[in-house]
Amino acid sequence: MKNKIDLCSLIPIGHIETKTSDKNLYMMATKRLTTNFDKENMTADSYVALPDKLHIPFRIDLTVKLDAPGLYLLLGRGHISFGTLHSDNRRLDDMIEPNYKPRFYHNHIPMNEFVDISILYASKAMQILINGEERFYSEKEKYMKAKTFKEYNDTGFTLKITGEKYTNIVVKSLLITEYNNQPEIKHNAENLPKPLIINEATGAEQKPTFDNCISLLPKVIQEEIKKTDNYLRSLKPMKFKRQIEKYGNKITYLASDYGFSYQIYPSNDMMNHSLSWYIITGSKPEFWHRKDDRMEMTLNKLIIDSPDLAEGLFSKLSECIGCCSQCIVKTPYEFNGKKKITCHGRMKFKMCLSDFDEVRTFINAVNELVSEDSSKVL
């Protein structure tokens, strides 16, 4: 039985913004998700949920568009990710007996265009298709032989859809097919496409350079990175040194005199970036520290002339999700009457033009504070 889902019927839960327009569902998570999917930290608490439960065998057909990595479908105790960076090493896990271990499949999807995703769960096989191409097939999923399978399946599975913080997701259609009998699955590909697990822009034998690290990114993003590179490397009194990670997975701009860094993470045709006052280790953990953390000072400077920008930047600080009870790098910040416990004090940005503008504006404000201090000394 096929059922075309009324997108207005999807239920928003947690820190998720939704609206419907032109029969599409627009959604965005506004808080960091627990998408590292490890045993100690599994619960994703912000998503839209299908009101009716699903029973195996069933098929999900989803037409969706993202403007940045990545998309997550949650079912039972498991998940499947789509369009995530190559560093994502938990791209799917079992819906009844997840093992929380690294697992890969070719989950790449293009950004800023609609793609068709199909997932089929049957009692003896599971399959994932993207734009009609078979990306994953298995006859050995744990749910198939789980002792609790009947109990779980009788209760049913809730489909939840979510994404990385501030990723704009547009759902065009959602079709659910539930079968009375086991469906026939056409497994055509003997050799499924290999998962992307490196930044292939640099090549296996090629020494990473600034230009080849970013060569697979969209041209407009490459231009923004180059613009930011020129800006940072010409900045004074702050002085930034550029470093290329040996595999081409990270470009770091380091202002070591002030303990500040800006990092770009290229991942083939996708990327993200972040900035922070980094933690200086090199000693016993109780002596770890930051050289000159001006996060609150910079936000308070920006709020004078650009209150909306300052508020938006504060919201981009990456929330601590409690992944380690003994964590000593979680960092509290307070701004405009609000408090936030952050992960490493990082401010994270998407691969969009406006976010590059915000990075440069923030760093310019930091540089002005440094310049003011230098003038006082003189």
C-alpha positions as semicolon CSV with decimal commas, in nm:
position;residue;x (nm);y (nm);z (nm)
1;M;0,000;0,000;0,000
2;K;0,146;0,334;-0,109
3;N;0,082;0,643;0,097
4;K;0,187;0,990;-0,016
5;I;0,252;1,177;0,306
6;D;0,100;1,519;0,365
7;L;0,413;1,710;0,461
8;C;0,209;1,930;0,694
9;S;0,139;1,620;0,904
10;L;0,505;1,574;1,003
11;I;0,549;1,661;1,370
12;P;0,834;1,897;1,470
13;I;1,013;1,794;1,788
14;G;1,280;1,988;1,977
15;H;1,498;2,262;1,829
16;I;1,366;2,253;1,474
17;E;1,216;2,528;1,258
18;T;0,963;2,429;0,992
19;K;0,732;2,590;0,741
20;T;0,543;2,472;0,435
21;S;0,531;2,665;0,109
22;D;0,442;2,561;-0,246
23;K;0,371;2,212;-0,112
24;N;0,732;2,181;0,012
25;L;0,844;2,140;0,372
26;Y;1,129;2,368;0,477
27;M;1,311;2,261;0,792
28;M;1,625;2,349;0,986
29;A;1,769;2,227;1,316
30;T;1,881;2,518;1,536
31;K;2,086;2,320;1,785
32;R;2,380;2,085;1,746
33;L;2,270;1,725;1,707
34;T;2,426;1,419;1,866
35;T;2,522;1,292;1,523
36;N;2,843;1,120;1,628
37;F;2,615;0,824;1,711
38;D;2,827;0,656;1,974
39;K;2,693;0,436;2,249
40;E;2,721;0,696;2,522
41;N;2,560;0,974;2,322
42;M;2,295;0,855;2,082
43;T;1,978;1,056;2,125
44;A;1,896;1,308;1,853
45;D;1,635;1,537;2,007
46;S;1,547;1,773;1,719
47;Y;1,366;1,639;1,411
48;V;1,036;1,607;1,229
49;A;0,854;1,277;1,281
50;L;0,606;1,081;1,077
51;P;0,288;1,048;1,286
52;D;0,225;0,684;1,192
53;K;0,461;0,398;1,270
54;L;0,614;0,178;1,000
55;H;0,621;-0,201;0,993
56;I;0,871;-0,412;0,800
57;P;0,860;-0,466;0,506
58;F;0,838;-0,102;0,396
59;R;0,993;0,143;0,152
60;I;1,066;0,513;0,198
61;D;1,087;0,740;-0,109
62;L;1,208;1,089;-0,024
63;T;1,278;1,380;-0,258
64;V;1,490;1,634;-0,075
65;K;1,739;1,919;-0,118
66;L;2,017;2,041;0,116
67;D;2,223;2,359;0,105
68;A;2,502;2,213;0,322
69;P;2,595;1,879;0,484
70;G;2,415;1,669;0,603
71;L;2,081;1,482;0,627
72;Y;1,987;1,208;0,877
73;L;1,700;0,960;0,875
74;L;1,641;0,797;1,213
75;L;1,454;0,468;1,247
76;G;1,423;0,276;1,572
77;R;1,767;0,276;1,734
78;G;1,946;0,326;1,405
79;H;2,016;0,594;1,149
80;I;2,125;0,656;0,791
81;S;2,318;0,968;0,690
82;F;2,325;1,137;0,350
83;G;2,547;1,412;0,214
84;T;2,789;1,422;0,505
85;L;3,161;1,505;0,495
86;H;3,406;1,226;0,415
87;S;3,510;1,225;0,781
88;D;3,170;1,080;0,880
89;N;3,256;0,725;0,986
90;R;2,914;0,621;1,117
91;R;2,695;0,654;0,810
92;L;2,441;0,392;0,911
93;D;2,359;0,162;1,199
94;D;2,107;-0,107;1,274
95;M;1,753;-0,013;1,373
96;I;1,728;-0,275;1,651
97;E;2,083;-0,372;1,751
98;P;2,320;-0,086;1,665
99;N;2,687;-0,151;1,740
100;Y;2,796;0,216;1,727
101;K;3,104;0,125;1,523
102;P;3,241;0,288;1,208
103;R;3,045;0,187;0,901
104;F;3,055;0,333;0,554
105;Y;2,862;0,347;0,231
106;H;2,867;0,592;-0,061
107;N;2,625;0,848;0,086
108;H;2,728;1,144;-0,130
109;I;2,454;1,367;-0,270
110;P;2,493;1,699;-0,452
111;M;2,412;2,016;-0,263
112;N;2,145;2,267;-0,371
113;E;1,952;2,032;-0,598
114;F;1,672;1,786;-0,538
115;V;1,771;1,420;-0,509
116;D;1,559;1,107;-0,485
117;I;1,639;0,880;-0,192
118;S;1,483;0,534;-0,159
119;I;1,528;0,299;0,136
120;L;1,380;-0,049;0,148
121;Y;1,366;-0,251;0,468
122;A;1,260;-0,615;0,428
123;S;1,297;-0,913;0,657
124;K;1,583;-1,059;0,454
125;A;1,737;-0,760;0,274
126;M;1,795;-0,387;0,300
127;Q;1,871;-0,147;0,015
128;I;1,949;0,223;-0,035
129;L;1,912;0,398;-0,371
130;I;2,011;0,757;-0,454
131;N;1,875;0,896;-0,780
132;G;1,804;0,538;-0,883
133;E;2,162;0,422;-0,825
134;E;2,209;0,138;-0,580
135;R;2,439;0,262;-0,304
136;F;2,391;-0,002;-0,034
137;Y;2,264;-0,359;-0,017
138;S;2,278;-0,606;0,269
139;E;2,129;-0,940;0,366
140;K;2,312;-0,944;0,699
141;E;2,165;-0,660;0,901
142;K;2,128;-0,742;1,268
143;Y;1,758;-0,657;1,280
144;M;1,689;-0,947;1,042
145;K;1,785;-1,206;1,303
146;A;1,724;-1,009;1,622
147;K;1,534;-1,199;1,891
148;T;1,332;-0,885;1,956
149;F;1,244;-0,830;1,589
150;K;0,878;-0,929;1,625
151;E;0,834;-0,713;1,934
152;Y;0,987;-0,409;1,764
153;N;0,804;-0,465;1,438
154;D;0,466;-0,516;1,604
155;T;0,515;-0,186;1,786
156;G;0,640;-0,020;1,468
157;F;0,921;0,219;1,381
158;T;0,894;0,598;1,380
159;L;1,063;0,774;1,089
160;K;1,244;1,090;1,198
161;I;1,412;1,337;0,962
162;T;1,676;1,585;1,072
163;G;1,997;1,756;0,967
164;E;2,313;1,923;1,084
165;K;2,265;2,248;1,272
166;Y;2,153;2,530;1,039
167;T;2,145;2,309;0,729
168;N;1,844;2,414;0,523
169;I;1,647;2,107;0,419
170;V;1,366;2,119;0,163
171;V;1,143;1,811;0,147
172;K;0,954;1,799;-0,182
173;S;0,778;1,466;-0,136
174;L;0,763;1,168;0,097
175;L;0,608;0,840;-0,010
176;I;0,572;0,541;0,222
177;T;0,498;0,193;0,086
178;E;0,411;-0,088;0,325
179;Y;0,390;-0,443;0,187
180;N;0,171;-0,735;0,286
181;N;0,430;-0,977;0,147
182;Q;0,806;-0,959;0,110
183;P;0,888;-0,731;-0,185
184;E;1,123;-0,826;-0,463
185;I;1,447;-0,630;-0,439
186;K;1,647;-0,583;-0,757
187;H;2,010;-0,603;-0,656
188;N;2,186;-0,504;-0,976
189;A;2,528;-0,383;-0,873
190;E;2,792;-0,645;-0,808
191;N;3,036;-0,367;-0,727
192;L;2,862;-0,089;-0,539
193;P;3,024;0,255;-0,563
194;K;3,299;0,297;-0,308
195;P;3,238;0,537;-0,020
196;L;3,423;0,867;-0,023
197;I;3,657;0,851;0,276
198;I;3,926;1,102;0,169
199;N;3,937;1,444;0,013
200;E;3,991;1,317;-0,341
201;A;4,079;1,666;-0,460
202;T;4,438;1,605;-0,349
203;G;4,479;1,257;-0,494
204;A;4,652;0,964;-0,331
205;E;4,997;1,040;-0,466
206;Q;4,974;1,417;-0,479
207;K;5,112;1,649;-0,215
208;P;4,828;1,866;-0,083
209;T;4,845;2,231;-0,176
210;F;4,607;2,514;-0,099
211;D;4,470;2,515;-0,454
212;N;4,424;2,141;-0,500
213;C;4,267;2,098;-0,154
214;I;3,972;2,314;-0,259
215;S;3,964;2,229;-0,631
216;L;3,646;2,015;-0,617
217;L;3,442;2,273;-0,427
218;P;3,190;2,490;-0,614
219;K;3,361;2,783;-0,785
220;V;3,180;3,042;-0,574
221;I;3,299;2,870;-0,256
222;Q;3,655;2,848;-0,389
223;E;3,647;3,223;-0,453
224;E;3,524;3,292;-0,099
225;I;3,802;3,076;0,046
226;K;4,062;3,258;-0,164
227;K;3,917;3,594;-0,063
228;T;3,935;3,492;0,303
229;D;4,288;3,357;0,254
230;N;4,407;3,689;0,107
231;Y;4,237;3,882;0,386
232;L;4,385;3,678;0,670
233;R;4,737;3,664;0,532
234;S;4,750;4,041;0,488
235;L;4,598;4,126;0,827
236;K;4,781;4,340;1,085
237;P;4,854;4,356;1,374
238;M;4,728;3,997;1,392
239;K;4,949;3,773;1,182
240;F;4,811;3,448;1,044
241;K;5,018;3,156;0,924
242;R;4,854;2,908;0,686
243;Q;4,904;2,536;0,741
244;I;4,789;2,250;0,514
245;E;4,719;1,916;0,683
246;K;4,927;1,639;0,522
247;Y;4,626;1,463;0,367
248;G;4,454;1,781;0,254
249;N;4,165;1,741;0,497
250;K;4,217;2,069;0,682
251;I;4,347;2,419;0,613
252;T;4,440;2,607;0,931
253;Y;4,508;2,978;0,976
254;L;4,696;3,025;1,299
255;A;4,750;3,353;1,487
256;S;4,971;3,192;1,749
257;D;5,057;3,518;1,928
258;Y;4,691;3,540;2,030
259;G;4,601;3,170;2,051
260;F;4,344;3,205;1,773
261;S;4,273;2,976;1,478
262;Y;4,039;2,954;1,181
263;Q;4,001;2,616;1,013
264;I;3,853;2,501;0,682
265;Y;3,759;2,136;0,631
266;P;3,739;2,062;0,255
267;S;3,562;1,738;0,167
268;N;3,550;1,696;-0,210
269;D;3,260;1,921;-0,321
270;M;3,153;2,001;0,037
271;M;3,311;2,174;0,335
272;N;3,257;2,344;0,666
273;H;3,470;2,581;0,873
274;S;3,516;2,699;1,230
275;L;3,706;2,943;1,448
276;S;3,812;2,943;1,811
277;W;4,067;3,044;2,067
278;Y;4,240;2,709;2,080
279;I;4,338;2,525;2,395
280;I;4,710;2,503;2,464
281;T;4,795;2,155;2,587
282;G;5,156;2,035;2,613
283;S;5,126;1,993;2,990
284;K;4,914;1,814;3,247
285;P;4,541;1,855;3,174
286;E;4,491;2,069;3,484
287;F;4,723;2,327;3,328
288;W;4,559;2,339;2,984
289;H;4,456;2,692;2,898
290;R;4,383;2,948;2,628
291;K;4,629;3,226;2,563
292;D;4,383;3,514;2,518
293;D;4,017;3,416;2,483
294;R;3,825;3,718;2,354
295;M;3,507;3,548;2,240
296;E;3,276;3,739;2,475
297;M;3,466;4,064;2,424
298;T;3,436;4,035;2,044
299;L;3,063;3,960;2,055
300;N;3,008;4,255;2,290
301;K;3,195;4,478;2,046
302;L;2,985;4,358;1,750
303;I;2,652;4,399;1,927
304;I;2,698;4,778;1,942
305;D;2,654;4,830;1,567
306;S;2,532;4,488;1,452
307;P;2,310;4,330;1,718
308;D;2,150;4,076;1,483
309;L;2,490;3,963;1,359
310;A;2,625;3,928;1,713
311;E;2,323;3,724;1,822
312;G;2,356;3,503;1,515
313;L;2,725;3,444;1,580
314;F;2,658;3,350;1,942
315;S;2,404;3,095;1,821
316;K;2,672;2,941;1,597
317;L;2,884;2,842;1,893
318;S;2,886;2,463;1,896
319;E;2,691;2,333;2,195
320;C;2,842;2,077;2,430
321;I;2,638;1,758;2,392
322;G;2,785;1,582;2,694
323;C;2,970;1,316;2,499
324;C;3,226;1,276;2,778
325;S;3,143;1,316;3,145
326;Q;3,507;1,396;3,226
327;C;3,550;1,647;2,943
328;I;3,792;1,929;3,028
329;V;3,760;2,125;2,703
330;K;3,395;2,229;2,729
331;T;3,389;2,605;2,747
332;P;3,123;2,832;2,902
333;Y;3,041;3,164;2,736
334;E;2,796;3,435;2,839
335;F;2,657;3,698;2,605
336;N;2,367;3,944;2,625
337;G;2,212;3,768;2,924
338;K;2,245;3,417;2,777
339;K;2,479;3,139;2,878
340;K;2,605;2,850;2,669
341;I;2,838;2,556;2,736
342;T;3,032;2,500;2,416
343;C;3,240;2,221;2,266
344;H;3,602;2,342;2,255
345;G;3,469;2,699;2,232
346;R;3,421;2,653;1,856
347;M;3,206;2,873;1,637
348;K;3,098;2,668;1,334
349;F;2,999;2,789;0,988
350;K;2,833;2,648;0,675
351;M;2,950;2,648;0,313
352;C;2,754;2,958;0,214
353;L;2,857;3,308;0,108
354;S;2,702;3,484;0,407
355;D;2,894;3,266;0,653
356;F;3,226;3,362;0,494
357;D;3,125;3,727;0,533
358;E;3,053;3,661;0,901
359;V;3,392;3,493;0,950
360;R;3,575;3,794;0,808
361;T;3,361;4,038;1,007
362;F;3,424;3,851;1,332
363;I;3,800;3,827;1,276
364;N;3,812;4,193;1,177
365;A;3,651;4,280;1,513
366;V;3,911;4,065;1,692
367;N;4,187;4,243;1,502
368;E;4,046;4,583;1,600
369;L;4,053;4,481;1,966
370;V;4,413;4,370;1,929
371;S;4,498;4,698;1,754
372;E;4,335;4,900;2,032
373;D;4,544;4,715;2,289
374;S;4,860;4,780;2,087
375;S;4,779;5,152;2,074
376;K;4,738;5,164;2,451
377;V;5,081;5,009;2,497
378;L;5,235;5,269;2,267
